[in-house]
């Protein structure tokens, strides 16, 4: 009889912990912004902006040479649309020149009817096309941003 009460109390405690979201997978995922070692994120934030979601990210050029960013694509899952979508970032015709050690701030707005809730963890895959002005060669790098959606 004593073991029965102990098991009942234990089940009640575990049930309460599940109801409070303590065992939610998003609690165990950390925020991160990963690209290659010479091209890093010094700041990133994903937040609600009215009916949309916005990503602000600051890239840092740690290469030993300047780069000219000629294209940026963001791939989202469940932001703007229910499934995966590739969002292109508007680039000026000449691109964005980022000198050695310089930072570039990018803000991308994701519009649409499907938006994440505040507090949820979202992962955005990023593809960046850039040119090395010294050699004229095009390069592509990819990275991933995992962030918790904040209130705007």
Backbone as CSV, one residue per row, in Angstrom:
resi,resn,N_x,N_y,N_z,CA_x,CA_y,CA_z,C_x,C_y,C_z
1,UNK,0.814,-1.186,0.000,0.000,0.000,0.000,0.869,1.266,0.000
2,UNK,1.955,1.280,0.779,2.851,2.432,0.858,3.512,2.690,-0.493
3,UNK,3.954,1.611,-1.170,4.571,1.761,-2.489,3.568,2.326,-3.498
4,UNK,2.339,1.953,-3.394,1.297,2.459,-4.290,1.126,3.965,-4.154
5,UNK,1.092,4.457,-2.899,0.975,5.899,-2.687,2.216,6.634,-3.202
6,UNK,3.368,6.056,-2.985,4.615,6.679,-3.449,4.629,6.787,-4.976
7,UNK,4.191,5.725,-5.653,4.137,5.747,-7.124,3.099,6.762,-7.598
8,UNK,1.978,6.857,-6.933,0.937,7.810,-7.295,1.438,9.255,-7.152
9,UNK,2.142,9.555,-6.073,2.698,10.896,-5.859,3.753,11.198,-6.919
10,UNK,4.598,10.217,-7.213,5.632,10.389,-8.234,5.008,10.678,-9.591
11,UNK,3.956,9.956,-9.967,3.258,10.193,-11.237,2.647,11.586,-11.275
12,UNK,2.104,12.042,-10.159,1.515,13.384,-10.099,2.587,14.451,-10.306
13,UNK,3.748,14.257,-9.705,4.846,15.224,-9.848,5.348,15.253,-11.287
14,UNK,5.572,14.095,-11.880,6.049,14.025,-13.267,5.012,14.622,-14.217
15,UNK,3.728,14.355,-13.980,2.667,14.926,-14.819,2.667,16.449,-14.732
16,UNK,2.849,16.981,-13.537,2.890,18.434,-13.363,4.101,19.025,-14.089
17,UNK,5.232,18.332,-14.063,6.426,18.817,-14.757,6.217,18.833,-16.272
18,UNK,5.566,17.821,-16.815,5.244,17.803,-18.243,4.295,18.945,-18.588
19,UNK,3.293,19.178,-17.757,2.313,20.235,-18.018,2.966,21.617,-18.003
20,UNK,3.985,21.813,-17.187,4.695,23.085,-17.118,5.716,23.247,-18.238
21,UNK,5.938,22.202,-19.030,6.862,22.285,-20.156,8.314,22.096,-19.797
22,UNK,8.573,21.543,-18.635,9.962,21.352,-18.204,10.691,20.362,-19.112
23,UNK,9.975,19.385,-19.662,10.600,18.382,-20.515,10.463,18.720,-22.004
24,UNK,10.100,19.956,-22.324,9.959,20.380,-23.710,11.327,20.356,-24.392
25,UNK,11.415,19.797,-25.614,12.708,19.741,-26.308,13.318,21.118,-26.531
26,UNK,12.507,22.147,-26.696,13.054,23.476,-26.946,13.832,24.012,-25.746
27,UNK,13.592,23.473,-24.559,14.341,23.902,-23.374,15.791,23.424,-23.416
28,UNK,16.053,22.372,-24.216,17.384,21.779,-24.248,18.188,22.199,-25.472
29,UNK,17.586,22.992,-26.373,18.268,23.454,-27.575,18.810,24.850,-27.291
30,UNK,20.074,25.050,-27.576,20.661,26.360,-27.319,20.665,27.198,-28.599
31,UNK,20.673,28.491,-28.418,20.749,29.395,-29.551,22.165,29.358,-30.101
32,UNK,22.250,29.403,-31.436,23.574,29.368,-32.058,23.514,29.980,-33.445
33,UNK,24.650,30.422,-33.900,24.811,30.933,-35.253,26.139,30.374,-35.754
34,UNK,26.065,29.410,-36.658,27.264,28.709,-37.109,27.525,28.921,-38.584
35,UNK,28.685,29.455,-38.890,29.201,29.540,-40.243,30.618,29.005,-40.176
36,UNK,31.442,29.317,-41.139,32.817,28.834,-41.047,33.608,29.714,-40.087
37,UNK,34.743,29.223,-39.595,35.458,29.946,-38.535,35.858,31.380,-38.889
38,UNK,36.123,31.664,-40.159,36.558,33.008,-40.535,35.405,33.948,-40.872
39,UNK,34.188,33.451,-40.796,33.010,34.274,-41.065,32.015,33.961,-39.964
40,UNK,31.887,34.853,-39.007,31.109,34.559,-37.805,29.939,35.523,-37.638
41,UNK,29.049,35.162,-36.741,27.936,36.032,-36.344,28.321,36.644,-35.009
42,UNK,28.385,37.956,-34.969,28.688,38.576,-33.683,27.412,38.916,-32.923
43,UNK,26.268,38.912,-33.631,24.979,39.180,-32.993,23.881,38.618,-33.891
44,UNK,22.844,38.047,-33.281,21.682,37.601,-34.044,20.464,37.591,-33.142
45,UNK,19.297,37.877,-33.753,18.061,37.925,-32.990,16.894,37.667,-33.936
46,UNK,15.960,36.842,-33.501,14.741,36.537,-34.249,13.583,37.038,-33.404
47,UNK,12.724,37.902,-33.968,11.655,38.470,-33.162,10.404,38.732,-33.986
48,UNK,9.274,38.816,-33.279,7.994,39.132,-33.901,7.950,40.628,-34.164
49,UNK,7.464,40.972,-35.356,7.306,42.372,-35.729,5.924,42.512,-36.343
50,UNK,4.947,42.828,-35.522,3.562,42.874,-35.996,3.109,41.479,-36.378
51,UNK,2.646,41.321,-37.612,2.196,40.014,-38.098,3.328,39.236,-38.763
52,UNK,4.537,39.757,-38.735,5.682,39.126,-39.395,6.737,38.707,-38.376
53,UNK,7.750,38.025,-38.884,8.910,37.647,-38.075,10.140,38.246,-38.736
54,UNK,11.042,38.825,-37.937,12.250,39.438,-38.477,13.485,38.786,-37.884
55,UNK,14.494,38.675,-38.741,15.801,38.179,-38.322,16.790,39.313,-38.471
56,UNK,17.514,39.603,-37.401,18.619,40.555,-37.463,19.885,39.773,-37.179
57,UNK,20.857,39.924,-38.047,22.117,39.213,-37.857,23.265,40.124,-38.278
58,UNK,24.361,40.046,-37.542,25.568,40.802,-37.855,26.675,39.807,-38.171
59,UNK,27.172,39.874,-39.401,28.253,38.999,-39.840,29.582,39.727,-39.689
60,UNK,30.612,38.974,-39.325,31.955,39.522,-39.159,32.912,38.832,-40.131
61,UNK,33.615,39.630,-40.939,34.574,39.092,-41.906,35.922,38.888,-41.233
62,UNK,36.246,37.621,-40.962,37.534,37.273,-40.378,38.495,36.685,-41.399
63,UNK,38.085,36.693,-42.678,38.997,36.243,-43.727,40.180,37.206,-43.789
64,UNK,41.234,36.808,-44.399,42.399,37.680,-44.554,42.282,38.580,-45.764
65,UNK,41.107,38.686,-46.321,40.886,39.510,-47.520,39.442,40.020,-47.502
66,UNK,39.184,41.114,-48.212,37.803,41.598,-48.272,36.947,40.654,-49.110
67,UNK,35.643,40.663,-48.851,34.730,39.853,-49.650,33.595,40.742,-50.145
68,UNK,33.051,40.381,-51.285,31.900,41.087,-51.831,30.729,40.115,-51.812
69,UNK,29.791,40.318,-50.882,28.626,39.440,-50.770,27.677,39.766,-51.917
70,UNK,27.406,38.779,-52.758,26.565,38.999,-53.938,25.194,38.347,-53.824
71,UNK,24.974,37.522,-52.810,23.668,36.898,-52.635,23.534,36.239,-51.281
72,UNK,22.318,36.316,-50.718,22.011,35.654,-49.448,20.638,35.017,-49.581
73,UNK,20.551,33.738,-49.238,19.273,33.022,-49.212,19.037,32.471,-47.819
74,UNK,17.802,32.586,-47.358,17.392,32.062,-46.064,16.372,30.960,-46.313
75,UNK,16.573,29.780,-45.744,15.611,28.687,-45.856,14.960,28.495,-44.495
76,UNK,13.633,28.647,-44.474,12.879,28.514,-43.227,11.926,27.330,-43.325
77,UNK,11.486,26.860,-42.177,10.505,25.778,-42.081,9.407,26.250,-41.137
78,UNK,8.245,26.589,-41.699,7.127,27.023,-40.873,7.130,28.497,-40.534
79,UNK,7.958,29.274,-41.192,7.933,30.723,-41.008,7.438,31.329,-42.315
80,UNK,6.297,31.969,-42.267,5.704,32.562,-43.462,4.763,31.610,-44.173
81,UNK,5.217,30.392,-44.373,4.408,29.343,-45.003,4.540,28.078,-44.169
82,UNK,3.575,27.144,-44.279,3.624,25.944,-43.434,4.828,25.037,-43.713
83,UNK,5.325,25.027,-44.935,6.426,24.130,-45.302,7.733,24.916,-45.407
84,UNK,8.712,24.318,-46.049,9.995,24.979,-46.261,9.872,26.028,-47.359
85,UNK,10.591,27.117,-47.188,10.621,28.171,-48.203,11.995,28.807,-48.225
86,UNK,12.467,29.117,-49.438,13.730,29.821,-49.606,13.403,31.293,-49.863
87,UNK,13.954,32.160,-49.034,13.747,33.602,-49.133,15.044,34.234,-49.623
88,UNK,14.972,35.024,-50.669,16.147,35.738,-51.157,16.231,37.102,-50.487
89,UNK,17.433,37.500,-50.193,17.665,38.816,-49.610,17.967,39.782,-50.752
90,UNK,17.315,40.942,-50.746,17.555,41.926,-51.802,18.981,42.445,-51.695
91,UNK,19.712,42.316,-52.786,21.097,42.780,-52.829,21.220,43.907,-53.846
92,UNK,22.027,44.933,-53.553,22.301,45.923,-54.593,23.088,45.262,-55.725
93,UNK,23.029,45.840,-56.894,23.656,45.254,-58.072,25.148,44.983,-57.855
94,UNK,25.825,45.876,-57.152,27.263,45.712,-56.925,27.574,44.830,-55.716
95,UNK,26.561,44.387,-54.964,26.777,43.554,-53.784,27.151,44.394,-52.577
96,UNK,27.554,43.724,-51.508,28.002,44.390,-50.289,29.467,44.063,-50.068
97,UNK,30.325,45.061,-50.146,31.746,44.869,-49.876,31.950,44.899,-48.364
98,UNK,32.584,43.831,-47.839,32.864,43.742,-46.408,34.375,43.596,-46.266
99,UNK,35.002,44.629,-45.726,36.450,44.642,-45.589,36.903,43.706,-44.474
100,UNK,38.201,43.459,-44.416,38.772,42.585,-43.389,38.468,43.167,-42.009
101,UNK,37.875,42.352,-41.132,37.550,42.770,-39.773,36.272,43.582,-39.660
102,UNK,35.632,43.875,-40.768,34.422,44.681,-40.758,33.195,43.814,-40.506
103,UNK,32.114,44.439,-40.034,30.859,43.743,-39.796,29.791,44.265,-40.745
104,UNK,28.846,43.387,-41.079,27.726,43.759,-41.943,26.442,43.349,-41.254
105,UNK,25.527,44.311,-41.064,24.219,44.038,-40.442,23.207,43.718,-41.526
106,UNK,22.459,42.648,-41.326,21.420,42.214,-42.264,20.121,42.068,-41.478
107,UNK,19.026,42.566,-42.030,17.698,42.359,-41.459,16.807,41.782,-42.543
108,UNK,16.190,40.645,-42.264,15.285,39.994,-43.209,13.927,39.831,-42.551
109,UNK,12.877,40.261,-43.262,11.508,40.122,-42.775,10.850,38.944,-43.470
110,UNK,10.271,38.056,-42.680,9.542,36.897,-43.203,8.050,37.175,-43.061
111,UNK,7.369,37.314,-44.190,5.944,37.617,-44.193,5.157,36.347,-44.462
112,UNK,3.872,36.394,-44.252,3.024,35.245,-44.558,2.078,34.936,-43.421
113,UNK,1.233,33.958,-43.668,0.180,33.628,-42.706,0.646,32.712,-41.586
114,UNK,1.718,31.974,-41.789,2.209,31.040,-40.775,3.412,31.665,-40.073
115,UNK,3.240,32.015,-38.813,4.323,32.642,-38.057,4.553,31.869,-36.764
116,UNK,5.814,31.777,-36.322,6.094,31.068,-35.071,5.604,31.873,-33.869
117,UNK,5.392,31.191,-32.779,4.955,31.871,-31.561,6.169,32.371,-30.782
118,UNK,5.942,33.390,-29.985,7.001,33.938,-29.140,7.462,32.845,-28.180
119,UNK,8.762,32.665,-28.067,9.332,31.652,-27.183,9.718,30.375,-27.892
120,UNK,9.232,30.165,-29.117,9.586,28.931,-29.828,11.001,29.036,-30.405
121,UNK,11.649,27.886,-30.552,12.987,27.840,-31.149,12.836,27.568,-32.636
122,UNK,13.497,28.365,-33.459,13.426,28.226,-34.909,14.828,28.128,-35.479
123,UNK,14.960,27.330,-36.542,16.234,27.182,-37.222,16.094,27.701,-38.646
124,UNK,17.028,28.544,-39.034,17.051,29.120,-40.372,18.395,28.771,-40.992
125,UNK,18.351,28.149,-42.181,19.574,27.836,-42.907,19.897,29.012,-43.825
126,UNK,21.163,29.380,-43.886,21.578,30.551,-44.645,22.642,30.142,-45.654
127,UNK,22.451,30.573,-46.890,23.448,30.377,-47.932,23.939,31.729,-48.401
128,UNK,25.252,31.918,-48.410,25.834,33.209,-48.803,26.774,32.986,-49.982
129,UNK,26.537,33.756,-51.036,27.422,33.740,-52.199,28.282,34.996,-52.117
130,UNK,29.593,34.821,-52.271,30.475,35.983,-52.208,31.602,35.825,-53.217
131,UNK,32.228,36.939,-53.515,33.332,36.970,-54.467,34.569,37.493,-53.753
132,UNK,35.687,36.848,-54.009,36.968,37.347,-53.529,37.455,38.351,-54.569
133,UNK,37.487,39.660,-54.235,37.880,40.651,-55.245,39.325,40.509,-55.703
134,UNK,40.158,39.865,-54.882,41.567,39.692,-55.269,41.731,38.669,-56.395
135,UNK,40.905,37.630,-56.368,41.022,36.571,-57.377,39.872,36.592,-58.375
136,UNK,38.755,37.239,-58.001,37.590,37.263,-58.880,36.762,35.989,-58.820
137,UNK,37.137,35.048,-57.949,36.419,33.779,-57.862,35.185,33.903,-56.978
138,UNK,34.117,33.204,-57.404,32.893,33.127,-56.613,32.994,31.972,-55.623
139,UNK,32.431,32.164,-54.443,32.410,31.137,-53.408,31.017,31.082,-52.793
140,UNK,30.672,29.938,-52.244,29.402,29.765,-51.552,29.699,29.171,-50.185
141,UNK,29.100,29.751,-49.166,29.217,29.168,-47.827,27.817,29.056,-47.241
142,UNK,27.672,28.142,-46.333,26.366,27.958,-45.704,26.532,27.952,-44.192
143,UNK,25.438,28.255,-43.542,25.435,28.280,-42.083,24.033,28.064,-41.572
144,UNK,23.926,28.105,-40.273,22.632,27.858,-39.639,22.497,28.772,-38.431
145,UNK,21.299,29.328,-38.303,20.974,30.177,-37.161,19.822,29.523,-36.415
146,UNK,20.012,29.235,-35.140,18.960,28.703,-34.289,18.726,29.732,-33.195
147,UNK,17.499,30.255,-33.145,17.208,31.321,-32.195,15.814,31.171,-31.624
148,UNK,15.637,31.680,-30.430,14.319,31.705,-29.798,13.611,32.985,-30.247
149,UNK,12.360,32.860,-30.652,11.583,34.010,-31.117,11.239,34.893,-29.924
150,UNK,11.593,36.165,-30.033,11.339,37.118,-28.967,10.182,38.041,-29.350
151,UNK,9.589,38.650,-28.365,8.534,39.626,-28.632,9.154,40.892,-29.169
152,UNK,8.505,41.509,-30.152,9.075,42.706,-30.783,8.513,43.910,-30.277
